[in-house]
Amino acid sequence: MHFFVERDLMQQELSITQAIVEKKTTVAILVNVLLRVDNNTLHLTATDLDVTYHARVPAEVKKEGGATVLASKLAEIFALLPENRVELQLKENGRLLISAGAVNYELAILPPEDYPKVPRCDDGQGIKVSCGSLQRALVRTIPSVSMDEYRYQLGGVCFKSTDGKLELASTDGHRLNRVILPADLEKGYIFPEGIVPRKACHELTKMEGEEFCHIGHQDQFVTFRFQNRELIARKLQNKFPDYTAYITQFGEKEVGLHRDTFFEAVRRVSILGSGKYYGIRFFLSPGKLKLDGSHPDIGEAIETMEVEYQGEQVQIGFNSKYLLDFLASVPSTPIKIHLKDSNSKGVFIPQDETLDHVYVLMPMTL
């Protein structure tokens, strides 16, 4: 194996592999990245057996071949190389020589034949979506993915097609995000519902410079294909809970406000939150919303803001951290809040023209 590659192109791909390769594993080769070259292309693969990443990078190939190299060290080296044109060559001593200008490294390798068999991306039918829209939808749904290892079925984002569109949903039992984005479904294609793990969703948000994403399925995997990249994620083998009632049954009390004003007010009032105390009270009355955040050992913060509301008075408590997660993920836009009473969920809907987003937040007893 002998080839030349641009440092900047390689560094971009290696940065993605760092989150995919296993840091602690009994299978030593899983901390390595697989490099193969042919037809003036470098094929780069990283996997933890649940999430697999493939990338194709233009290369000047002198001799075809392959090797696996420690992913973390390869990324560190490329981040510090002084020249953009980098030479990689497999030496007779079984080490990989990396040269750029006056700098040379020799890295130990493991043979490519020992690398585990990994799934390939489905080249068949699927769903075509804007990469930007997909990433914005994931930024909104990832925060409510459950971190509880005992609620395995909630440890990812649920993907499914609805009326020719792509629907994403996540919940940790306290809050629910559901986002619908435009999609092109190939004629006759049926996309099976599947839960994509959090790790894969995070990596999808890092795919820079991509215009479209082709989403398909292959056995127990969901596949994401870009121009020169592929990400394949093993679906969580559980059924996502039915959340239809939560996003279709709203309270009759409707409040209108702007995201920016609301976000800053919640940030200020929640400053005193600490430990178990991250609650914030809403005191809603015609034309006004009073926010009250208090901590028994620190103090109290109160802010009143003008809102569009003409209904009855209502008091309700929410977790301020969950509110901030939601507000940080949405753009500067008006927001509609639907409430029923102090014991029922709050429904927050950004008035966004690009994504159909509903956020459901369960109340707190304060």
Buried (B, 14 or more C-beta within 10 A) or exposed (E): BBBBBBBEBBBBBBBBBBBBBBEEEEEEBBBBBBBBBBEEBBBBBBBBBBBBBBBBBEBBBEEEBBBBBBBBBBBEBBEEBEEBEBBBBBEEEEBBBBBBEEEEBBBEBBEBEEBEEBBEBBEEBBBBBBBBBBBBBBBBBBBBBBEEEEEBBBBBBBBBBEEEBBBBBBBBEBBBBBBBBBBBBEEEEEBEBBBBBBBBBBBBBEBEEBEBBBBBBBEEBBBBBBEBBBBBBBBBEEEBBEBEEBBEEBBEBBBEBBBBBBBEBBBBBBEBBEEEBBBBBBBBBEEEBBBBBBBEEBEEBEBEBEBEBEBEEBBBBBBBBBBBBBBEBBEEBBBBBBBBEBEBBBBBBBEBEBBBBBBBBBBBEB
